[in-house]
């Protein structure tokens, strides 16, 4: 089955830009791209969490840091040693050497003055758990990320502003419909059992009355 790439974003007000010296050919940008156990915005009927073990075993050797998910706007990459990634108790932390190109300088300056606060990540999912499907807002916990393709600095930091894949929404609707169908079937089965019991009691009473009438 083909995996669908999904994108999520988090508000990242703790971005940090360091300018080491005028002679350096880069600025250093660091922050968290993924934060564990934190609720997303409502993604169309469900809230999402990323489990602390979701990145276990994930190959991050080819991850790229982009601007706004545009592959033409590469800021750093792991396989060029300009992007380093580490997982701690809080989440996925990155440290990137941003080149002093027009794009790099613009991103660095916009992060520095607070115009850019969002960090998004593109990934596939190998494991997830759903709960509260019978409530107004369900809960989805991502237990295992499959592939992590890219991180992006984005001007749209709110989780709800990112594109939730159609697969996720379809899966949510499917699971919710199955839950509703299951509840309906349970209610119908209960009604059938109650009706059957009522008929048995009525038949029993009828037989008892007949026995009294014709007994000598």
C-alpha positions in Angstrom: 0.0 0.0 0.0 1.4 3.4 -1.0 2.0 5.7 2.0 0.8 9.2 1.8 3.1 12.0 2.8 1.6 14.3 5.4 2.5 17.7 6.7 2.1 19.2 10.2 3.3 22.5 11.7 3.9 23.8 15.2 4.3 27.2 16.6 8.0 27.6 17.3 8.5 30.8 19.3 11.8 29.4 20.7 13.6 29.7 17.3 17.1 30.9 17.9 19.4 32.6 15.4 23.1 33.0 16.1 25.5 35.1 14.1 28.9 34.0 15.1 31.0 36.6 13.2 31.0 38.7 10.1 33.5 36.3 8.5 31.2 33.2 8.8 29.4 32.1 5.6 26.3 31.1 7.5 24.0 31.9 10.4 22.9 29.2 12.8 19.2 28.5 13.2 18.0 26.1 15.9 14.7 25.0 17.4 12.2 22.1 17.7 10.6 20.7 14.6 8.4 18.1 16.4 7.2 18.3 20.0 6.1 15.2 21.7 2.8 14.7 23.6 1.4 18.1 22.7 -2.1 18.4 21.2 -2.5 19.8 17.7 -5.3 22.1 16.7 -8.5 20.5 15.6 -7.7 18.8 12.3 -11.2 18.5 11.1 -12.8 16.4 13.8 -9.8 15.0 15.6 -6.8 16.2 17.8 -3.4 14.7 17.2 -0.5 13.8 19.4 3.0 12.6 18.5 4.2 9.8 20.8 7.6 10.0 22.4 8.7 6.8 20.7 7.4 7.8 17.2 10.8 8.6 15.9 12.5 5.4 17.1 14.4 3.8 14.3 13.6 6.5 11.8 16.3 7.2 9.2 17.0 11.0 9.3 20.2 11.0 7.2 18.5 12.6 4.2 16.3 15.1 5.8 16.3 18.6 4.3 15.4 22.0 5.8 13.3 24.0 3.4 11.6 27.3 3.3 7.8 26.8 3.1 8.0 23.2 1.8 9.6 24.4 -1.5 12.2 22.0 -2.7 13.8 24.9 -4.6 14.3 26.7 -1.3 16.8 24.4 0.5 18.4 26.0 3.6 20.3 23.0 4.9 20.5 19.2 4.6 21.6 16.4 6.8 23.7 14.6 4.2 25.8 17.8 3.7 26.4 18.2 7.4 24.7 21.6 7.4 21.7 20.2 9.3 22.0 18.2 12.5 19.0 16.5 14.2 18.7 15.0 17.7 15.8 13.5 19.6 15.4 14.3 23.3 12.6 14.1 25.9 10.9 17.1 24.4 11.0 16.3 20.7 13.1 16.6 17.6 15.7 19.4 17.9 17.5 20.7 14.8 20.5 22.9 14.3 21.1 24.3 10.9 23.8 26.3 9.2 21.8 28.8 7.0 23.8 30.2 4.1 24.2 33.9 3.6 22.3 33.8 0.3 19.4 36.1 -0.5 17.0 33.4 0.8 19.1 32.5 3.8 19.5 36.1 4.8 15.8 36.8 4.4 14.8 33.8 6.5 17.4 34.6 9.2 16.2 38.2 9.4 12.6 37.2 9.5 13.2 34.7 12.2 15.2 37.2 14.1 12.5 39.9 14.0 9.7 37.4 14.8 8.0 37.2 11.4 8.7 33.5 11.0 7.8 31.3 14.0 6.6 28.2 12.4 8.3 24.9 11.7 6.6 22.2 9.7 7.6 18.6 9.0 6.7 16.2 6.1 6.4 12.5 6.9 4.6 9.3 6.5 2.9 7.2 9.2 3.6 3.6 10.0 1.5 3.4 13.2 -1.3 5.3 15.0 -4.0 4.8 17.5 -7.5 6.3 17.5 -9.7 6.9 20.5 -12.8 8.9 21.5 -14.4 8.1 18.1 -17.9 8.4 19.8 -17.2 11.9 21.0 -17.4 15.3 19.1 -13.6 15.4 18.8 -11.7 12.2 18.4 -8.0 11.7 19.4 -5.3 10.3 17.2 -1.8 9.4 18.6 1.0 8.9 16.1 2.9 6.0 17.5 5.4 5.5 14.7 6.6 7.8 11.9 7.7 5.9 8.8 9.8 8.3 6.8 10.8 11.9 7.7 11.4 13.8 4.4 11.8 17.4 5.3 11.5 20.2 7.8 10.3 23.6 6.8 10.5 27.1 8.1 7.0 28.5 7.5 5.1 31.7 8.0 2.0 29.7 8.9 2.8 28.2 12.3 -0.6 27.2 13.5 -1.0 23.4 13.4 -4.5 23.9 11.9 -3.1 25.9 9.0 -1.1 23.0 7.6 -2.4 20.5 5.1 -3.8 17.3 6.7 -3.6 14.6 4.1 -6.9 13.3 2.7 -5.9 9.8 3.8 -5.9 10.9 7.5 -9.3 12.5 7.2 -10.7 9.6 5.2 -9.3 7.2 7.8 -10.9 9.2 10.6 -14.3 9.3 8.9 -14.0 5.6 8.1 -13.2 4.7 11.7 -15.9 7.0 13.0 -18.5 5.5 10.7 -17.5 2.0 11.7 -17.8 3.0 15.3 -21.3 4.4 14.7 -22.3 1.3 12.7 -21.1 -0.9 15.6 -23.0 1.2 18.1 -26.1 1.0 15.9 -25.8 -2.8 15.5 -25.4 -3.1 19.3 -28.6 -1.1 19.8 -30.5 -3.1 17.3 -29.3 -6.4 18.8 -30.3 -5.1 22.3 -33.7 -4.1 20.9 -34.1 -7.6 19.3 -33.3 -9.3 22.6 -35.7 -7.1 24.5 -38.5 -7.8 22.0 -37.8 -11.6 22.1 -37.9 -11.6 25.9 -41.2 -9.6 25.8 -42.7 -12.0 23.4 -41.7 -15.0 25.5 -43.2 -13.4 28.6 -46.4 -12.6 26.8 -46.7 -16.1 25.4 -46.0 -17.6 28.9 -48.8 -15.4 30.5 -51.2 -16.4 27.7 -50.5 -20.1 28.3 -51.0 -19.6 32.0 -54.4 -18.0 31.5 -55.4 -20.8 29.1 -54.4 -23.4 31.6 -56.6 -21.8 34.3 -59.6 -21.6 32.0 -59.6 -25.2 30.8 -58.4 -27.0 33.9 -60.9 -29.2 35.9 
